[in-house]
């Protein structure tokens, strides 16, 4: 290979690395926003019988639940939290549905 070919190869590799870094940054920012944008005023709660965990409806984990169990009969989030706990579910450690503001 001559010097021009090595230069072109080097430039191509730099461009690929920059694209990979930029793509990762966009992905990680998007993922972080998913967790940070969870509303703290949602009233209903969503549970999964397989794991025994309940979540806020905006939790990213809810998207993966195949057969969700909805707690929405209470008039407040606290009432729905109590109902979920009474049925043996534990709160999600990502969205913290037990923390009501």
Backbone bond lengths (Angstrom), bond angles and torsions (degrees), N, CA, C in turn:
res aa  C-N    CA-C-N  psi(-1)  N-CA   C-N-CA  omega(-1)  CA-C   N-CA-C  phi
1 X - - - 1.447 - - 1.524 109.66 -
2 X 1.289 114.37 142.15 1.454 117.53 178.15 1.525 110.37 -91.75
3 X 1.319 115.90 177.50 1.457 121.92 -174.77 1.532 111.96 -63.56
4 X 1.331 117.63 -36.21 1.472 120.94 179.90 1.527 111.03 -65.35
5 X 1.315 116.84 -39.91 1.459 120.87 -179.84 1.529 110.34 -64.78
6 X 1.329 117.38 -42.51 1.469 120.54 177.44 1.524 111.56 -63.58
7 X 1.326 116.45 -38.18 1.457 120.81 178.89 1.523 110.46 -64.47
8 X 1.337 116.69 -44.59 1.471 120.90 178.87 1.522 110.71 -64.47
9 X 1.328 116.15 -41.02 1.461 120.40 178.32 1.533 110.49 -63.28
10 X 1.310 116.74 -42.66 1.463 120.96 178.70 1.519 111.96 -62.73
11 X 1.317 116.35 -42.89 1.464 120.80 178.26 1.530 110.34 -63.66
12 X 1.325 116.59 -43.14 1.465 120.55 179.57 1.533 110.76 -61.70
13 X 1.323 116.47 -42.18 1.460 119.98 179.24 1.523 111.48 -65.37
14 X 1.302 117.76 -39.59 1.467 121.04 177.58 1.521 110.07 -62.97
15 X 1.323 117.28 -43.29 1.464 121.42 179.45 1.530 110.26 -62.53
16 X 1.320 117.48 -43.79 1.471 121.37 179.78 1.523 110.40 -62.25
17 X 1.313 116.97 -44.66 1.464 120.63 179.78 1.524 110.28 -62.31
18 X 1.322 117.25 -43.68 1.469 120.50 179.28 1.525 111.33 -63.09
19 X 1.326 116.86 -39.89 1.469 120.03 177.55 1.521 111.13 -64.78
20 X 1.316 117.19 -41.41 1.464 120.85 178.58 1.526 111.34 -64.23
21 X 1.315 116.58 -42.81 1.461 120.14 179.19 1.528 110.50 -64.69
22 X 1.333 116.24 -44.30 1.461 120.27 178.81 1.514 112.04 -62.60
23 X 1.326 117.79 -42.26 1.466 121.97 178.67 1.510 111.57 -64.12
24 X 1.330 117.23 -42.49 1.454 120.70 178.56 1.524 110.85 -63.59
25 X 1.335 116.11 -41.28 1.469 120.26 -179.91 1.524 110.47 -61.80
26 X 1.337 116.99 -43.97 1.465 120.46 178.24 1.522 110.84 -62.50
27 X 1.342 116.83 -42.60 1.462 121.16 -179.83 1.526 110.71 -64.09
28 X 1.321 117.49 -46.38 1.465 119.69 -176.73 1.526 110.92 -68.26
29 X 1.338 117.57 -36.59 1.466 119.98 176.01 1.521 110.77 -63.39
30 X 1.334 115.97 -41.53 1.465 120.48 179.70 1.527 110.52 -63.90
31 X 1.318 116.63 -43.69 1.464 121.02 179.76 1.526 110.67 -63.93
32 X 1.328 116.25 -41.55 1.461 120.17 178.85 1.526 110.41 -63.43
33 X 1.324 116.98 -40.00 1.465 120.53 179.31 1.522 111.01 -65.23
34 X 1.343 117.63 -34.97 1.458 120.20 177.59 1.530 110.45 -57.53
35 X 1.325 116.94 -42.29 1.452 120.31 -177.55 1.520 111.90 -79.78
36 X 1.323 117.61 -31.46 1.464 120.08 -177.69 1.522 113.05 -81.40
37 X 1.321 117.69 -17.92 1.455 120.68 -176.45 1.525 113.05 -94.80
38 X 1.306 116.86 14.56 1.453 120.01 178.91 1.526 108.39 -71.90
39 X 1.298 115.93 122.91 1.461 119.88 -177.98 1.523 110.61 -69.72
40 X 1.313 115.42 143.82 1.460 119.69 178.47 1.521 111.52 -99.79
41 X 1.337 117.77 3.21 1.460 119.99 -178.05 1.528 112.92 -111.93
42 X 1.318 118.22 6.17 1.457 120.41 178.72 1.523 109.26 -66.01
43 X 1.316 115.62 139.06 1.457 119.95 -176.61 1.525 111.55 -91.78
44 X 1.323 117.95 -44.79 1.463 118.82 -175.91 1.527 110.67 -74.81
45 X 1.316 114.47 160.37 1.456 122.58 177.92 1.521 108.24 -128.55
46 X 1.335 116.08 147.33 1.459 121.89 -178.08 1.526 107.87 -120.77
47 X 1.323 116.06 127.50 1.465 120.91 -177.84 1.519 110.70 -117.24
48 X 1.332 114.45 160.34 1.456 121.91 176.19 1.525 107.57 -126.92
49 X 1.322 115.66 121.15 1.466 119.01 -175.94 1.524 112.16 -68.92
50 X 1.322 118.40 -28.10 1.468 121.27 -178.15 1.528 111.13 -65.17
51 X 1.333 116.83 -44.67 1.469 120.10 -178.14 1.518 112.39 -94.53
52 X 1.334 117.19 -20.74 1.448 120.93 -178.00 1.522 112.65 74.34
53 X 1.328 116.73 27.27 1.467 122.08 -177.42 1.520 109.42 -117.04
54 X 1.338 116.94 142.44 1.461 119.84 174.34 1.524 110.06 -116.14
55 X 1.345 115.46 152.38 1.459 122.90 -170.42 1.524 111.27 -134.66
56 X 1.333 115.06 167.11 1.457 121.49 165.01 1.537 106.46 -75.89
57 X 1.318 119.04 151.53 1.461 120.33 -179.67 1.530 113.56 -60.50
58 X 1.331 117.76 -27.19 1.460 120.83 -178.44 1.518 114.58 -85.43
59 X 1.313 117.98 0.18 1.462 121.20 -179.13 1.528 109.66 -68.03
60 X 1.333 118.66 134.81 1.461 121.01 179.34 1.532 113.02 -58.33
61 X 1.310 118.18 -28.01 1.466 122.06 179.96 1.528 111.71 -64.53
62 X 1.346 116.88 -28.54 1.468 120.72 -177.62 1.528 110.86 -60.97
63 X 1.334 117.32 -30.71 1.468 121.15 -179.38 1.528 112.15 -62.91
64 X 1.329 117.35 -21.38 1.458 120.83 -176.82 1.525 113.31 -96.11
65 X 1.331 117.30 -4.35 1.467 120.38 -178.04 1.520 109.70 -78.66
66 X 1.329 116.23 122.89 1.463 120.68 -177.40 1.525 112.58 -77.49
67 X 1.319 117.44 -41.58 1.458 121.15 -179.59 1.533 108.69 -128.19
68 X 1.335 116.39 81.54 1.466 119.06 -177.05 1.518 113.15 -70.28
69 X 1.302 115.19 147.43 1.457 122.82 173.99 1.525 105.91 -109.56
70 X 1.329 116.70 120.19 1.453 121.61 -174.34 1.529 110.62 -99.00
71 X 1.327 115.59 127.80 1.458 121.57 172.55 1.527 106.50 -106.46
72 X 1.328 116.56 103.21 1.463 119.57 -177.79 1.524 112.89 -140.31
73 X 1.321 115.82 11.14 1.461 118.75 -177.56 1.524 112.58 -80.03
74 X 1.324 116.88 -23.86 1.456 119.79 177.72 1.515 110.72 -71.90
75 X 1.309 116.15 155.32 1.455 120.19 -179.85 1.522 112.05 -85.72
76 X 1.328 116.73 -12.86 1.462 120.92 178.74 1.521 109.47 -133.03
77 X 1.320 115.06 163.54 1.462 119.77 176.98 1.528 110.52 -63.42
78 X 1.329 116.77 -35.69 1.470 120.15 179.54 1.522 111.59 -61.75
79 X 1.329 116.95 -41.14 1.467 120.28 179.02 1.535 110.55 -64.64
80 X 1.329 116.75 -41.28 1.460 119.66 178.97 1.525 111.76 -69.64
81 X 1.342 116.95 -33.96 1.468 120.18 174.63 1.532 110.00 -62.53
82 X 1.335 116.53 -45.01 1.470 121.21 179.31 1.523 110.81 -61.40
83 X 1.338 116.08 -40.81 1.456 119.70 179.88 1.530 110.59 -64.40
84 X 1.324 116.62 -43.94 1.471 120.46 179.72 1.525 110.67 -63.57
85 X 1.322 117.16 -43.91 1.467 120.76 178.72 1.526 111.30 -65.12
86 X 1.340 116.52 -38.54 1.467 120.52 179.46 1.529 111.04 -63.62
87 X 1.319 116.59 -28.96 1.470 120.04 178.97 1.526 112.12 -90.40
88 X 1.330 116.75 7.78 1.458 121.03 172.56 1.512 116.59 93.45
89 X 1.322 118.03 10.14 1.456 120.51 179.55 1.528 110.61 -88.07
90 X 1.321 116.16 149.12 1.461 121.39 177.03 1.526 108.93 -109.51
91 X 1.337 118.12 151.93 1.466 120.67 -177.76 1.530 112.56 -72.55
92 X 1.317 115.18 147.99 1.467 122.98 177.14 1.531 109.13 -65.92
93 X 1.321 115.89 141.44 1.459 120.04 179.88 1.529 111.71 -87.26
94 X 1.338 116.89 -4.27 1.465 120.18 177.53 1.518 111.46 -93.59
95 X 1.332 116.39 -49.35 1.471 119.68 -173.49 1.525 113.17 -99.66
96 X 1.314 117.95 -10.43 1.464 123.01 176.50 1.535 112.77 48.18
97 X 1.330 117.69 64.81 1.466 119.51 -178.34 1.521 113.77 -66.24
98 X 1.323 117.43 -17.68 1.470 119.70 -179.04 1.519 111.91 -76.74
99 X 1.317 117.57 -14.78 1.468 120.75 179.69 1.527 108.85 -88.88
100 X 1.293 116.10 103.53 1.462 121.91 -178.34 1.515 108.59 -106.30
101 X 1.331 116.12 129.85 1.476 120.03 179.31 1.497 110.71 -96.38
